[in-house]
Amino acid sequence: MGVSSDNVHGLVLAVSSSIFIGCSYIIKKKGLKKAGDTGTRAGSGGYSYLYQPLWWAGMVTMIVGEIANFAAYAYAPAILVTPLGALSIIFSAVLAHFILEEKLHIFGMLGCALCVVGSVTIVLHAPQERIIHSVKEVWYLATEPGFIVYTFIVVVAVAVLIFRYVPRYGQTHLVVYIGICSLTGSLTVMSVKAVGIALKLTFSGMNQFIYFQTWFFTIVVIAFCLLQINYLNMALDTFNTAVVSPVYYVMFTSLTIVASMIMFKDWDSQDASQIATELCGFVTILSGTFLLHKTKDMGNSTPVQPPVFTSPGHRSSNSNSR
């Protein structure tokens, strides 16, 4: 069947987005480190990073990447665009190796290669974009029982994580911060896709901003993006960048694909072999991100425990005990 022109547009935008976002992780991390030297760290609830020009440079870079990503969703299905976020892991891991001195071992390079192979597999077998003529059609999909149930589960889970688990385990368990970002991120992507479609249709002469649905999706995007930025800053300031990037990618992508399957029914037009190939590509990307995580400390003079479930103090004590 080949790759449609819309999918090609989405592919180019998604790759550009990954380059900018991957670079932004490094720039923001440098800004957060500088802010931590002069004020309260973001991981401890401080906001001194707001006075750091370097952090703002990282934010601008990330915004450019997110705009490209935003546009990509208007052209291609989420199952194509979202997994390509793995490319940002490659850029951030390589740059972290040279700039932040976070060691990238040869097996980490193999992980990067697996991410590329998986991404290519998904691109070549991605479903065609669903033809939508009005934002009202997206609203209809979003208000079907299946997606309403998914949204309810996400909102409850995020509330529990924020009010119960962040105060207790936020500093020692990366999955708490990343769980919040990933859960809200899956709903953000669905809203981004709705707004992107509305803009695309508006530019073609069919104004979609006369409908309240467009403004509702826009508010959801803004609110959830601010929430994600806050908790992603905490994660970056507390844990190793080489771990934050892949773990965030795996959780965010998995939940986004689930949300897209429920809302847009991306796989309805595909047969079992195409779906299986896409899943194999996704598993290949997951394998690459897992390899990046597991080998991030290989070659360092002092082995340390993975920081996903371990506090920095615990890691130090373990190292001293050896």
Steps between C-alpha positions, in 0.01 A plus 500: 500500500802732559531807715243774435603863447331597828702236684820633338418852621433361846828304489713805411337708771535222760872450428562876520311504827719223644819691418382814678354316799808282543719811510262674741549228765870581515462878499232489772708260709794743488268780606355293784849418626597867501177593678560229760839653584347834593151413629253224583515211254194424286499146639448651846214719382702810416447729202836679487551352152250761373778758539747298293537615134638156411182331624290738294716426195420133557132583530503693171671205332243262644213728392632501142517122513152473645359730230648271235358202688165678527494549123598138439185375674287701257640296211576153633344254750631492856630146455750638244591832663530398866748208467734728301559679828766229553725707276506772767642238739786440260583868471474562875709191587778593255504864609492400868808284433700794365354797691376366835761220519228238549677197353357338185640146466529302176183313596328834537595567140345164408185615684495813286528283185207284617292815550572604141414155360175489696408851387556413133287186536209700643531773236481248214192325640310784669125532428367779282370811673127496568313755287319747727286787371422683824622527858152383597594157366796494739269604785269212414794257518615651831155463659449135415470276811838329451702820499296656783589199718869534404496873583339434839765239587782739398363794703456286813847345463666841457319642804615205714860536381510876565335509841610166646820377336691816403554613864608151607688350207564779248869536592574127488269353233528642148180328392298737720600815310511327163166328566334839543661635182415189296139463609416865440714488185277235341198730538707799388588327173136425427414865562801618298383289210152654527639857504741416217215370286297812583787725390556298184133525406488870591797579276326314218199733530275317749517699825490262797545762771131584491440172688545479877658155458811656345545733796440216748777291341728808501448555875574133569826525302618811688407370847653155455815638334565724802448203732739284298770770490490535879542129576744439216722774648489319835594172334790654303634677808485188718600216267749423225401641160598174329232326709230769498487514119448126425267431793286801410498390137391141578218600735381798297503316166328190634219701660463725196465202265236352731312832510520535121376145447201570722415844363603500132492122442820521294518126436150454363625538141794260535536124488665280761839485325530880484405538865746227599780670304430832671502332839833333416639841407375643828651211699830556317494864613418393856797260488724784391385730779536217754856433379581870530377496859668179612842589358508868592759445777721246321856624476472733799765463769245450775190288426177640637147375539241599238325814626149407388407356838795608713580826674834677443591444866436129468718480191786667683474265797501199270811628323681559832410154625690354206 
